Amino acid sequence: MRFVLIILSLFTVAACNTISGIGQDIEAGGGAIAGTAENTKRKM
């Protein structure tokens, strides 16, 4: 189990160029969720 978590962590870090890239990815994900929520709110 521990080995699997290490491998998954390595793939995650490899997907981002730097530590700041991870923050940007998280921020972009949050922005997408917020945008979807706003669109849903407008449709109601």
N, C-alpha and C positions, 0 to 999 in steps of 0.2 A: 504494500500500500504506500509506504513512504517513497519507494522508488518511482511509482506512478506520479505522485505529487511533484517530485523533483523534475521529472520529464515534462509534465504539463507546465510547470513554472518556467522551465527553459524555453519552451515553445512560445509562451506568452511574452517573455522578455525579448526573444528573437524577433517577434512580430513588431516590436517598437525599437526605433533606433537608439533612443536614450531614455533615461528615467523621466525626463520632461515630456518625452513622447507618450509615455504611459498616462501622464496627467492630461495631456491633450486628447488622447483617445477616450478617457473617462469623461472629460468635459463634453466632447462631441456626442457621446452616448446620452448624457444628461440633456443636452440640447435637443436631441431627436425626441426624447421622451416628452420634454416640455412642449415641443412643437405639436406633437400628436395630441397631447392633452388639450392644448389651445384649440386645435381644429375640431376636436370632439365637442368641446364646450360650445363653440360657435354653432355647430349643427343642432344642438339641443334646443 
